[in-house]
């Protein structure tokens, strides 16, 4: 399905959640009124309205958080039941939290009924989602007619993808190529000669044409593009010039010059700006809250071992930019000078990591275990050198040893915590670190950042996986 259709389907799922959650809320309330319990339960109209809005918003946010809407139209019923149960359980918890914060007096049986009813209604809809959406498209929408130019493997693969999107109103009506003939997919399609395109545009409805031909043939088809442009027919081109490049593609402009851009890292300026704003607000707030404790820790470090309280080191940031990295000193003052004498103890292939490092001070071991030594990096976050979430910043000597594919981790602003930090921290090998950093870059979203932040908290409090 085209991305714009996909976004539309996700919006439908979100709107349906609001509707069905509201029905479940009302049904649970009516059921609770009919139950013969000793304590009567009644909700004021304003309280009920506020609680209903909070519930609907929480259900949708949890759905987006766990990416439930990304797979509803094709997921196995067992997956739908599981994901919907998790969404409704967390939604119910949100209702209980709202009750506590807003001092509502809710019946526990009402909350339980609400959660169960929501789960049942959402499951019934979601298991039949593709058919329901397809029926709505057929009854209230218009079909979208598409033709494909080309007859090679790319064209056939594209044709199959269009067939699979039939439930969403997309209709493949034929192919265009140098020679006439037929194309056999799940059904048989007519393959028209390219010279017949003007005639086809006159006598039948064609909403758009997709060119799936070799790159060297595109120049020969300029007249076809101009014809489609003249008649207002949307055209798309399958970009397979570099089939092994996994970067995201998007069209940009420099003045009046169009640019086809390949991006191997997140490029959405609006979402990246939102990430920066969140970083700035949370890091500044954390610095204010932690300042008294940080002063105490700095004092303890100075008292228990000679040397400065703050350790400064040059690290590599976004796209290899160098910056001064801050942390509480957890080792003896001459730890860098002793590095060569303990290098043989490092158990990582590229990064320098030692279990029970002999250079650690008594208080430094405690600071490392609970990641307290990382607190000064909040200042790096405020300055913009780092983010709250991102690949951990590496020292330049380590970066020099990277393989070519590992250098891509520098294309994201480094962070206080990261994906591998919540998956195993120092217990994971170096290659796993790198692969998980690439996974983070390739799947990055604001929701993923929040997941990592929330999963970091119990990791830090328990000290699990740290050396």
FIDREN-912619 format. One record per residue: x, y, z of N, C-alpha, C, CB in turn. Coordinates in steps of 0.2 Angstrom, whole numbers, plus 2048, in hexadecimal, padded with zeros to 3 digits. Glycine has a CB too. Example, Ala and Ser with C-alpha at 12.3 -4.5 7.8 and 13.67 -1.06 7.14 Angstrom:
2
8427E482783E7EA8278427F08278397EA82D 8407F58238447FB8248408008278467FD81D 
//
This chain:
467
8047FA8008008008008048068007FB800806 80280C7FC8068127FC8068158038038177F7 80C81880580D81B80B80782080E81381F80C 8048238097FF82880B7F882480C7FD82D805 7F781E8097F281A80B7F38178127F1814805 7F98158137FB8128197FA81781F803810819 7FC81D81E7FB8228237F38238247FE829822 7EF82381F7E88238207E581D8247E5823819 7E88178227E58118267E781282D7E880B823 7ED81482F7EF8158367EA81A8397F6818837 7E981F8367E48248397DD82183A7E382A834 7DB81D8357D48198367D581583C7D3815830 7DA81183D7DB80D8437DB81184A7E2809843 7DE81784A7DE81C84F7D781E8517E382184E 7D382084B7CD82384C7C881D84F7CA826846 7C981784C7C581284E7C68108567C680C84A 7CC8118587CE81085F7CA8158637D5810860 7CA81B8617C68208657BF81E8657C7827862 7BC81C8607B581A85F7B38148647B2819858 7B780F8637B68098667B780986E7BA803863 7BC80D8707BE80E8777B881287A7C4812877 7B58178767AF81B8797A981687A7AD820874 7A88128757A380D8767A480887C7A280886F 7AA80687D7AC8028827AB8058897B37FF882 7AD80C8897AC81088F7A48108917AF81788E 7A081288C79981288E79680C88F795815888 79880688C79580088E7977FE8957987FB888 79E7FF8967A07FD89D79C8018A27A87FE89E 79B8078A179780C8A67908098A77978138A4 78D8078A17868058A27867FE8A578380489B 78B7FA8A478B7F38A778C7F48AF7917EF8A4 7917F98B07927FA8B878C7FC8BB7987FE8B9 7888008B87828038BB77D7FD8BD77E8088B7 77D7F88B87787F38B977A7ED8BE7777F08B2 7817ED8BF7837E88C47817E98CB78B7E88C4 77E7E48CF77B7E58D57817E58DB7777DF8D7 7857EA8DA78A7EB8E07877F08E57917EE8DD 78A7EF8EB7887F38F17897FB8EF78B7F18F7 78F7FC8ED7918038EC78F8058E57998048ED 78B80B8E578880E8DF78E8118DB7838138E0 78E8128D57938158D179081A8CC7988108CD 7928208CC78F8258C879582A8C678A8288CB 79582B8BF79A8308BD7968378BB79E82D8B7 79983C8BD7968438BB7988438B37998498BF 7938478B07948478A879B84A8A778E84C8A6 79D8508AA7A48538A97A984E8AA7A48598AC 7A984A8B07AE8468B17AE8408AC7AD8438B9 7A883E8AA7A88388A67AB83A89F7A18368A5 7AA84189D7AC8438967B48448977A984A895 7B684689C7BE84789D7C184089D7BF84B8A3 7BE83C8A17C18358A17C183189A7BE8318A6 7BC8328977BB82F8907C083288B7B483188D 7C183988B7C783C8877CD8398897C6843888 7CF8398907D58368927D682F8907D683789A 7D182B8907D282488E7D38238877CB820890 7CF8278837D082687C7D78288797CB82B878 7DA82E87C7E083087B7E682B87D7E283787E 7E58298837EA8248857EA81D8817E882288D 7E481B87F7E481587B7E78168747DC813879 7E681C8717E981D86B7F181E86B7E6824867 7F38228717FA8238727FE81C8737FB828878 7FB8188777FE8118787FE80D8727FA80D87E 7F980E86E7F980A8677FF80D8637F280B864 80081386280581685F80C81486280581D85E 80C81486881281386C81580C86A811813874 81080786B8128008698117FE86280E7FB86D 81080385E81080285680B7FD854817800854 8057FD8588007F88577FD7F98507FA7F885C 7FC80084E7F98018487FD8008427F7809848 8037FE8438077FD83D8067F683A80F7FD83F 8037F283D8027EB83A7FB7E883B8077E683E 7F67EC83D7F07EA83E7EC7E78387EB7EF841 7EE7E98327EA7E782C7ED7E08297EB7EC827 7F37DE82C7F67D882A7F87D382F7FC7D9825 7F77D58357F97D183B7F57CB83C7F97D5841 7F87C583F7F57BF8417F07C18467FA7BA842 7EA7BD8477E67BF84C7E97BE8537E07BA84C 7EE7B98547F17B885A7F57BF85C7F57B285A 7F87C28577FC7C88587F77CE85A8007CA852 7F17CE8577ED7D38587EA7D385F7E77D3853 7E87CC8617E67CB8687EB7CD86D7E47C4869 7F17CC86C7F77CD8717F87D58717FD7CA86F 7F97D886B7FA7DF86B7F47E386E7FC7E1864 7EE7E186D7E87E586F7E87E48777E27E286B 7E97DE8797E97DD8807EE7E18847EA7D5882 7F47E28817F97E68847F77ED8848007E5881 7F47EF87E7F27F687E7EC7F88837EF7F8877 7E77F38837E27F58887E47F488F7DC7EF887 7E97F08917EB7EF8987EE7F689A7F07E9898 7F37F88957F67FF8977F18058977FC800892 7EC8048927E78098927E38098997E280888D 7E180389C7DE8038A27E28068A87DC7FC8A4 7E98048A77EE8078AC7EE80F8AC7F58048AB 7ED8128A67ED8198A57E781C8A87ED81B89E 7E18188A87DB81A8AB7DC81A8B37D58168A9 7DF8158B57E08158BD7E481B8BF7E380E8BF 7EA81C8BB7EE8228BD7EB8288BC7F48228B8 7E68298B77E282F8B77DE8308BD7DE82F8B0 7DB82A8BF7D682B8C57DA82D8CB7D38248C6 7E082B8CC7E582D8D17E68348D17EB8288D2 7E98368CB7EB83D8CA7E58428CB7EF83E8C4 7E08418C87DA8458C87D58448CD7D68458C1 7D783F8D27D283E8D87CB83C8D67D28448DC 7CB8388D17C48358CF7C382F8D47C48338C8 7BC82E8D57BA8288D97B78238D47B582A8DE 7BB81F8D17B981A8CC7B88138CF7BE8198C6 7B380F8CC7B28088CE7B78048CB7AB8068CC 7BA8008CE7BF7FB8CC7BC7F68C67C37F78D1 7B67F48C87B37F08C37B17F48BD7AC7ED8C6 7B07FA8BD7AF7FE8B77B57FE8B37AC8058B9 7BB8008B67C18008B27C37F98AF7C78028B7 7C17F48B37C27ED8B07BE7EC8AA7C17E88B5 7B77ED8AB7B37EC8A57B57F089F7AC7EE8A8 7B77F78A07B97FB89B7BE7F88977BB80289E 7C37F689B7C97F38977C77EC8937CF7F189D 7C37E88967C17E28937BD7E388D7BE7DD898 7B87E888D7B47EA8887B87ED8827AE7EF88A 7BD7F18847C17F487F7C57EF87B7C67F9882 7C87EA87F7CC7E587C7C77E18777CF7E0881 7C17DF8797BD7DB8757BB7DF86E7B77D9878 7B97E586F7B77E98697BD7EA8647B47EF86B 7C27EC8677C87ED8637CA7E785F7CE7F0867 7CA7E18637CC7DB85F7C87D985A7CD7D5864 7C17DA85B7BC7D88567BD7DC84F7B57D9858 7BF7E38507C07E784B7C77E58477C07EE84D 7CC7E584B7D37E48487D47DE8457D87E584E 7D07D88477D17D28447CE7D283D7CE7CC848 7C97D683C7C67D78357C77DE8327BE7D6836 7CD7E18347CF7E88327CF7E882B7D57EA835 7D37E48277D47E58207CD7E481C7D97DF81D 7C97E081E7C27DF81B7BE7E581C7BF7D981D 7BE7E88237BA7ED8247BC7F38217BA7EF82C 7C37F58207C57FB81D7C47FA8157CD7FC81E 7C57F48137C37F380C7BC7F480A7C57EC80A 7B87F280E7B07F380D7AF7FB80D7AC7EF813 7B27FE8127B18058137B380980C7B4808819 7B980780A7BC8098037B78087FE7C3807802 7B48027FD7B08007F87A98047F87AE7F97F8 7A78057FE7A08087FF7A18107FF79D806806 7A68138027A681A8027AC81D7FF7A681C80A 7B18197FD7B781C7F97B781B7F27BD8197FC 7BC81D7EF7BD81C7E77C38187E67BD8237E3 7C38147E17C88107DF7CE8147DC7C680A7DB 7D48127DD7DA8167DB7DD8117D67DF8177E1 7DD8137CF7DF80F7C97E68117C87DA8107C3 7EA80B7C77F180C7C67F48087C07F580A7CD 7F880B7BC7FC8077B78038077B97FA8097B0 8068017B680E8007B88118007B180F7FA7BB 8168047B081B8047AA8218007AC81D80C7A8 8217FB7A78277F67A88247EF7A882B7F77AE 8297EA7A78277E37A782C7DF7AB8257E07A0 8317E27AE8367DE7B18347DC7B883D7E27B2 8397D97BC8387D77C38357DC7C783E7D47C6 8387E27C78367E87CB82E7E97C983A7EE7CA 82C7E97C38267EB7C18217E57C48257EB7B9 8237DF7C381F7DA7C681E7DA7CD8227D37C3 8247DB7D18237DC7D881F7E17DA82A7DD7DB 81F7E77D681B7ED7D88137EB7D781D7F37D4 8127E77D180B7E57D08087E17D580B7E17C9 80C7DC7D880A7D87DE8087DC7E480F7D37DF 80D7E17E580B7E57EB8057E97EA8117EA7EC 8047EC7E47FD7EF7E27F77EB7E37FD7F27DB 7F87E47E17F37DF7E27F17DF7E97F47D97DF 7F67DE7ED7F57DD7F57F27E37F87FC7DC7F8 7F27E97F57EF7EF7F77E87F07F57F37F57F6 7E57EB7F27DE7EB7EF7D97ED7F47DC7E57EB 7DA7EB7FA7D57EC7FF7D57F38017D77E8806 7DA7F77FF7DA7FE8017D88037FB7E1800803 7D57FF7F67D28037F07D78047EA7D080A7F3 7DD8017EB7E28027E57E07FC7E07E98017E8 7E07FE7DA7DE7FA7D47E47FA7CF7D77FB7D1 7E77F47CE7EC7F47C97E87F27C27F17EE7CA 7E97F67BD7E57F57B77E97F37B17E17FC7B5 7EF7F37B27F37F07AC7FA7F37AC7F07F27A6 7FE7F17A78057F27A68067F679F80A7EC7A7 80C7F979F80E7FD7998157FB79880D804799 8177F979181E7F779081F7F878881F7F0792 8257F67868267F777F8227F377A82E7F577E 8207EC77D81D7E87798167E677C8217E1777 8117E577980A7E377C80A7DC77E8047E4777 8067DA7828067D37858017D378B80D7D0786 8037CE78F7FF7CD7958047CB79B7FA7C7795 8027CD7A18067CC7A78027C87AC8087D37AA 8057C27AE8017BE7B38037BF7BA8027B77B0 7FF7C17BE8007C27C57FB7BD7C88017C97C8 7F87C07CE7F27BC7D07EC7BC7CB7F07BF7D7 7EC7C17C77E87C17C17EB7C37BB7E17C57C3 7E87C37B57EC7C57AF7EA7CC7AD7E97C07A9 7EF7D07AC7EF7D77AA7F17D87A37F37DB7AF 7EE7DD7A07F07DF7997F67E37997EA7E2795 7FB7E17958017E57948017E978E8087E1794 8007F078E7FF7F47888067F77867FA7FA78A 8067F978080C7FC77D80C80377F80C7FB775 81280578081380C78381081177F81A80E784 81081077880D81577480681677480F81376C 8028117787FB8127797F981677F7F880B779 7FE8197837FC81C7897F882278880381F78C 7F98267827F482C7817ED82A7817F683077B 7EC82477D7E582177C7E281F7827E681C777 7E781B7867E481978D7E281E7917EA814790 7E68247917E48297967DD82C7947EA82E796 7DC82C78D7D682F78B7D082B78C7D6830783 7D082478C7CA82078C7C981C7937CB81B787 7CE81D7987CC81979E7D081D7A47CF81279E 7CD81C7AA7CF8207B07D681D7B27CA81F7B5 7DB8217B27E281F7B57E48257BA7E781E7AF 7E48237C07E68287C57ED8297C67E38267CC 7F18247C57F88257C57FC81F7C17FB8257CC 8028217BF80681C7BB80D81C7BF80781E7B4 80F8157C08168147C381B8117BF81580F7CA 8208157BE8268127B982A80E7BD8298197B6 82A8077BB82F8027BE8348007B982B7FD7C2 8388047B683C8027B18438047B383A8067AA 8488017AF84F8027B085180A7B08547FE7AB 85680C7B48578137B48598167AD85D8147B9 85D8127A985F8157A385981679E8648107A0 85381379F84D81479B84981A79D84980D79B 84A81D7A28468227A58478287A08488247AC 84D82979D84E82F79984A82E793855830797 84982879084582778A83E82878B846820788 83C829791834829793832830795832824798 83683579383583C79582E83E79283A841792 82D83C78C82683E78982083B78D82683C782 82183578F81C83279381B83679A81D82B795 82083879D81F83C7A381C8437A282683D7A6 81E84679C81B84C79A81484C79981F84F794 81284679580B84579480784479A80A83F78F 80984079F80683F7A58058467A980983A7AA 80B84A7A980B8507AD8068557A98128537AC 8058557A380185979F7FA8587A1802859798 7F88517A27F184F7A37F084F7AB7F08497A0 7F58507AF7F48507B67F48497B97ED8537B8 7F68447B67F783D7B87FD83D7BD7F78387B2 7FC83A7C380283A7C78068347C57FF8387CE 80D8357C58128307C381682F7C98168327BD 8198297CA81E8277CF8238237CB81B8237D4 8298237CE82F81F7CB83281B7D08348247C8 8328147CF8368107D383D8117D38348087D1 8408137D98478157DA84B80E7DC84881A7DF 84E80B7D78528067D88598067D584F7FF7D6 85B80D7D486280E7D186880B7D58638157D1 86780B7DC86C8087E08688037E587080D7E4 8677FD7E28637F87E68657F67ED8627F27E1 86C7F67EE86F7F47F486F7FA7F98757F17F3 86D8007F886D8057FC86780580086E80C7F9 86780580786180580B85F80B80E863800811 86281180C86081780E85981980D86581D80B 85681E81184F82080F85082580984C824815 84B82580584B82A7FF84682F80084A8267F9 8488357FE84383B7FE8458407F984183E805 8408447F78428497F28428507F683C8497ED 8478547F484885A7F784A85F7F184E85A7FC 84A8657F384C86A7EE85186F7F184686E7EC 8568717ED85A8777EE85987C7E98628747EE 8558817EB8538867E784E8837E28598897E3 84F8837DC84A8807D784D8797D58498847D1 8538777D88568717D585386B7DA85D8717D6 84F8667D784D8607DA85385B7DC84885C7D7 8538597E28588547E485584E7E785D8587EA 8578487E58558427E785A8407ED85583C7E2 8588407F385D83F7F985C8387FC85B8447FE 8628357FD86382F80186583080886882A7FD 86182E80D86383081386482981785E834817 86982881A86B82281E86982382687282081D 86682982886582A82E85E82E82E86B82E832 85B82F83485583383485683A83285283383B 85183C82E85284382A84C84882B853842823 84684582F84084983084284F83583B845833 84385583284585B83684085C83C846861832 83A85B83A83585D84083585884682E85D83D 83685284483784D84A83D84E84D836846847 84384F84984985084D84985685184F851847 84585C84F84586285384186085984186784F 83C85C85983885A85F83C85686383285685D 84185286184584E86584A853868849849860 84D85886585185C86884E86086E854861863 84786286C84486687284386287883D86986F 84185C87784085787C84685688083D85087A 84C85587C85285488085485A88485885487A 85386088185486688585086788B85386D880 84A86688B84586789084786289683E86688E 84785B89484985689984F85789C84884F896 85585889885B85989B85C85E89F860859895 85986489E85A86A8A28568698A885787089E 8508668A884C8648AE85085F8B38458618AC 85385A8AF8578558B385D8588B78598508AF 86085D8B38668618B68648648BC8698658B1 85E8688BC85C86C8C285A8678C88568708C0 8578628C685585D8CC85B8598CF8508588C9 8608588CB8658548CD86B8588CF86884F8C7 86B85F8CF8718638D08738628D886F86A8CF 86F8628DD8718618E487585A8E486B8618E9 8728558E187584E8E287C84E8DE8718498DF 87C8528D88828528D48888568D88818558CE 88685B8DC88B85E8E088E85A8E58888658E3 8898568E888B8518EE89084C8EB88584E8F1 88E8498E58928448E28998478E088F8418DB 89984D8DD8A08508DC8A48518E289E8578D8 8A18538E88A48538EE8A784D8F08A08568F3 8A38478F08A68418F28AB83E8EE8A083C8F1 8AB8408E78B183E8E38B78418E58AF83F8DB 8B78488E68BD84C8E88BF8498EE8BB8538E8 8BB8478F38BD8458FA8C183E8FA8B78458FF 8BE83A8F68C08338F68C68318F18BA82E8F4 8C78368EC8CD8348E88D083B8E58CB82F8E2 8D683B8E48D98428E18D78428DA8E18428E2 8D68498D88D484A8D18CE84E8D08D48448CD 8CC8508CA8C68548C98C084F8CA8C68578C3 8BA8528CC8B484F8CC8B184D8C58AF8528D0 8B28518C08AF8508BA8B584E8B58AC8578B7 8B48498B18B88468AC8B68498A68B983E8AC 8BB84C8A28BA84E89B8BD84A8968BC85689B 8BA8498908BD84588B8BA8478848BC83D88C 8BE84687F8BC8488798B88428768C284A874 8B28438738AE83E8708AC8408698A883C875 8A983B8658A783C85F89F83D85F8A983785A 89D84285C89584385C89284385589484A85F 88D84785488984684E88E84784888484B84E 88E84284389284283D89A84383F890848839 89C8418458A38418468A58478498A7840840 8A184C84B8A385284E8A685185589D85784F 8AB8548578AE85385D8AB8588638B685485D 8AB8558698A885986E8AB8578758A085986E 8AB85B87A8AD8598808A88568848B085F884 8A98508868A484B88A8A684C8918A5844887 8A084C8958A184D89C89E8478A089E85389F 8A18458A589F8408AA8A28408B189F8398A7 89F83E8B68A283D8BC8A88398BC89D83B8C2 8AE83B8BF8B48378BF8B38308C38BA83A8C1 8B382B8C08B28248C38B98208C48AD8208C0 8BE8238C18C581F8C18CA8248C58C781E8BA 8D08218C68D58258C98D782A8C48DB8208CA 8DA82F8C78DC8358C38E08348BC8DF83B8C7 8E482F8BD8E982E8B78E78288B38F082C8BA 8E08278B38DD8218AF8DF8208A88D68218B0 8DF8268A58E182689E8E882489C8E082D89B 8ED8268A18F48248A18F581D8A28F88288A6 8F081A8A68F18128A78ED80E8A28EE8118AE 8EA81189D8E680E8988EA8088958E3813893 8F080A8938F480588F8F67FF8938FA80988D 8F78008998F97FA89E8F37F589F8FB7FD8A4 8ED7F889E8E77F389F8E37F28998E27F68A4 8E67F48938E27F388D8E17EB88B8E67F6887 8E57E788E8E57E088C8DF7DD8908EB7DC88E 8DC7E08958D67DE8998CF7DF8958D67E18A0 8D07E48908C97E688D8C67E08898CB7EB887 8C07DF88A8BC7D98878B87DB8818B87D688C 8B87E187F8B57E38798BA7E38738B17EA87A 8B77E286D8BB7E28678BE7E88658B87DE861 8BA7EE8668BC7F48648BB7F98698B87F785E 8B67F986D8B57FE8738B97FB8788AD7FE875 8BB80087D8C07FF8828BB7FD8888C5804884 8BA7F788A8B67F68908B97F08948AF7F388E 8BA7F189B8BD7EC89F8B87EB8A58C47EF8A2 8B77E48A68B37E28AC8B87E38B28B17DB8AB 8B57E68B78B87E78BE8BF7EB8BC8BA7E18C1 8BE7F18B98C47F58B78C87F78BD8C27FB8B3 8CF7F58BD8D27F78C38D37FE8C58D97F38C3 8D28028BF8D38098C08CD80D8C48D480D8BA 8C78098C58C280C8C88C380D8CF8BC8078C7 8C08138D18C08158D98BA8118DC8C081C8DA 8BA8118E38B580E8E68AE8118E58B780E8EE 8AE8188E58A881B8E48A681B8DC8A88238E6 8AC81B8D88AB81A8D18A78148CF8B181B8CD 8A980E8D28A58088D089E8098D28A88028D5 89C80C8D789580D8D88928128D38948108E0 8958178D189281C8CD8918188C68978228CC 8968148C48968108BD89080C8BD89C80D8BC 88F8088C388A8038C38838068C288A7FF8CA 88280C8C587B80F8C487B8158BF8788118CB 8808158BB88181A8B68808218B887B8198B1 8828228BF8828298C288782D8BF8828298C9 88D82A8BD89282D8BA8908318B38988298B8 88B82F8B08898328AA8858388AB88582D8A6 88383A8B187E8408B28818468AF87D8418B9 8878488AF88A84E8AC88984F8A589184F8AE 8878498A188684989A87F84D899886842897 87B84E89E87585289D87785989A8718528A3 87D85B89C87F86289A88186189288586489E 88485B89088585A88987F85A885889854888 87985888887385788587085E88486E853889 87186388986E86988987286D88486F86D890 87986C88387D87087E87C86E87788486F880 87986887687786587087D86086D87786B86B 88285F87188785A86F88485386F88D85A874 87F85287387C84B87487484B87487F84787B 87184687486A84587586984087B86784286F 86384087E86183B88386283488085A83D886 86083387A86082C87786482D87185982A876 86882887086C82886A87282386B86E82F867 87682186687C81D86788082086B87F81C860 88481D87088881F87588E82387188B81A87A 89182887489682C87089D828871897833873 8A082786C8A782486C8AD82886C8A781F866 8B282686E8B882A86E8BB8298678BE827873 8BF82E8658C182E85E8C682885C8C683585D 8CA8268618CE82085F8CA81A85E8D281E865 8C48198618BF8148608BC8148598BA813865 8BA81A8578B781C8508BC81A84B8B5823850 8C281B84C8C781A8478C88128458CE81C849 8C680E84A8C68078498BF8048468C780484F 8BA8098458B48068428B480383B8AF80C842 8B07FE83A8AF7FC8338AB8018308AC7F5833 8AB8018298A78068258A08068288A780581E 89C80082889580082A8948038318927F9829 89980283689880583C89880C83D89D802841 89B81083889C81783989581A8388A081A833 89081783588981A83588681C83B884815831 88881984188681A84788782284988981684D 88C82584688E82C84788983084489582D844 88482E84087F83283C87983484187D82E836 87983284787483384C87883785287082D84E 87583C85487883F85A87883A86087384585C 87E83A86387F83586887B83686E88683586B 87A83187287583287887782F87F86F82E876 87383188487582F88B87382788B871833890 86E82588886C81E88886A81C88186681D88D 86A81588086981387986680C879870812875 8658098738618038738657FD87686080186C 86B7FD87586F7F78798707F88808767F6875 86F7FE88287080088986A7FD88D87080788B 8647FC88A85F7F988E85E7F288C8587FD88C 8627EF8888627E88868677E48898637E887E 86C7E788C8717E388F8777E78918747DE88A 8787ED88F87D7F28918847EF89087C7F3899 8887EE89588F7EC8948907E58928937EE899 88B7E189388B7DA89288B7D888B8857D6896 8897DC8878887DB87F88F7DC87C8837DF87C 8907D88778977D98738967DF86F8987D386F 89C7E286C89C7E88688987E88628A47E9867 8997E285E8957E285888D7E28598967DB854 88B7E085F8847E08618827E88628827DC867 8877EB8668867F28678857F686088C7F586A 8897F485B8897F88558827F685188F7F6851 8807F085187A7EE84E8747F185187A7E684E 8747F185786E7F485B86E7FC85A86E7F3862 8747FF85987480685787180785087B809858 87380384C8708038458698028458747FE840 8667FE84985F7FC84A85C80284C85E7F684E 85F80685185C80C85485B81184E86080E85A 86081284B86081784585B816840867818842 85B81083E85680E83984F80E83B858807836 84D80D84184680D844845813848845806847 84981884884881D84D84182084C84D82284C 83E82285283882685383882985A832822852 83482E85B83483186283182C86782F837861 82C82886482A82286982F81E86B82481F865 83481C86683981786883E81B86D83D816862 83F82186D84382587284082487984482C870 83982587983682587F83681E88282F82787F 83581987E83681288083D81088383580D87A 84281388084981288284A81588984E81487D 84781B88A84881F89084581C89684582688F 83E81989483B81689A83E80F89C834815898 84180C89784480589884B80689B845801892 84E80C89A85480E89E85480F8A585781489B 84E8118A784D8138AF84E80D8B38468168B0 84B8078B284C8018B68537FE8B58477FC8B4 8567FF8AF85C7FC8AE8618008B285E7FD8A7 8618078B386580B8B786480A8BE8648128B5 85E8098C085C8088C785F8028CA8558098C9 85F7FC8C68617F68C88697F58C785E7F18C5 86C7F98C38737F88C18747F28BD8777F88C7 86F7EF8BA8707E98B68747EA8B08697E68B5 8797E68AF87D7E68A88837EB8A88787E78A3 8847EF8AE8897F48AD88F7F18B18877FA8B1 8957F38AE89C7F18B189E7F78B58A17EF8AC 
//
